Amino acid sequence: MDYQTVRAVDPDVADALDAEVDRQRETLSMIASENHVSEAVLNAQGSVLTNKYAEGYPDKRYYAGCENADAVEELAIERAKELWGAEHVNVQPHSGSQANMAVYFAVLQPGDKILSLDLTHGGHLSHGHPANFAGKFYEVEQYEVDAETGRIDYDEVQELAEQFDPDMVVSGYSAYPREVEWDQIQAAADAADAYHMADIAHITGLVAAGVHPSPVGIADFVTGSTHKTIRAGRGGIVMTDEEFADDVDSAVFPGAQGGPLMHNIAGKAVGFGEALQPEFTEYAEQVVANAKAIGDRLQEHGFGLVSGGTDTHLVLVDLRESHPDVSGGDAEAALEAVGIVLNANTVPGETRSAFDPSGIRIGTPALTARGFDEEAMETVADLIARVVDNVEDEAVLAEVAAEVDSLTDAHPLYE
Ligand SMILES: *Cc1c(COP(=O)(O)O)cnc(C)c1O
């Protein structure tokens, strides 16, 4: 893979693109929200549809010449319906955050009340953080995970719903390693006569493959990002029932956005088509098996995991007991230096700061896309442990970097 056409007119940008191909090939991408999409998805996303304005929806556009845009968007919608079993799907949100914005705009008024998980406990900015539009437009109350178990305390959610009387309860998380019990959140929403939005951004692929329970048919709205575990074109999606179909569609366009990013929608259509193949179920099962393998091995090395393990594509390591002198930021930097790319993350009951927290979040979707199995993941866990045990030992870091090289060589990317 190279960018010769770009290079011919713009060597500066081509340099950065080629360097990024090398970076992705030569490092282990373990950021839980990232993935490596197929070359077909890349190709569709880089297509001529970027030129097309298609404001509106298939067969109801505000511009001429939309027949091919219609075909692509209809394919994306039909495939999404098949993947997740939703009655109505909108594939136009530019991102997962805008999918959430559209749902809020569809049924809430400014000043209405949202109950959601705290960001430092695994929630997302768009669930009501003060720095985000959701925190500015709405009154927000937050629940936390249980300090002991690291799991959602559904009784607390229910109690808060009764006390705070929210208009919307939000479930679905960015750094939560356990299965979500959607019906328990639904019960809390019912207690307050509130809407329930389940944001499956991280676990879209796991839900589509049936390796994580689905909120479709339980929550009023299901939103997601399309570039995380589902491995499709970059962007967002909203799923709902016929009842809310028109409200959601008009909240996406013209409520929150102008013209859809039709090239990204082409990437969504191609990725969703790939996810309908039987191999995708195997992929999603392997993603979870790999997360368990890495979690188990890290525990053998003495690391503490939030909630004691994982049911999903990620593990959240709490370094405080095993490595009190190593912050998440120290670990992230040392690991990046050897070619293992992940992120420092807050943990429940955080005692450092959001900028240099006490944990690291480790995800398996991208490495699984490269063909890593449990055995390879155990090797990766051994390397992570060696680095975190020796963050300042240049000799050890150099040895690990060489081992990362042999792992990336054994698992080629975009050949
Ligand atoms: C990633 C994520 C989003 C949306 O992210 P975008 O970067 O806007 O696509 C929304 N909700 C959760 C829980 C997420 O993890």
PDBQT file of the ligand as one rigid body, heavy atoms in Angstrom, charges set to zero:
ROOT
HETATM    1  C1  LIG A 501     -16.236   6.026  20.783  1.00  0.00    +0.000 C 
HETATM    2  C2  LIG A 501     -17.496   6.327  21.502  1.00  0.00    +0.000 A 
HETATM    3  C3  LIG A 501     -18.453   7.204  20.979  1.00  0.00    +0.000 A 
HETATM    4  C4  LIG A 501     -18.332   8.024  19.753  1.00  0.00    +0.000 C 
HETATM    5  O1  LIG A 501     -17.185   8.330  19.283  1.00  0.00    +0.000 OA
HETATM    6  P1  LIG A 501     -16.881   9.172  17.968  1.00  0.00    +0.000 P 
HETATM    7  O2  LIG A 501     -15.430   9.376  18.134  1.00  0.00    +0.000 OA
HETATM    8  O3  LIG A 501     -17.676  10.421  18.054  1.00  0.00    +0.000 OA
HETATM    9  O4  LIG A 501     -17.290   8.306  16.805  1.00  0.00    +0.000 OA
HETATM   10  C5  LIG A 501     -19.658   7.341  21.630  1.00  0.00    +0.000 A 
HETATM   11  N1  LIG A 501     -19.932   6.644  22.720  1.00  0.00    +0.000 NA
HETATM   12  C6  LIG A 501     -19.052   5.788  23.265  1.00  0.00    +0.000 A 
HETATM   13  C7  LIG A 501     -19.468   5.021  24.481  1.00  0.00    +0.000 C 
HETATM   14  C8  LIG A 501     -17.806   5.608  22.674  1.00  0.00    +0.000 A 
HETATM   15  O5  LIG A 501     -16.938   4.779  23.233  1.00  0.00    +0.000 OA
ENDROOT
TORSDOF 0
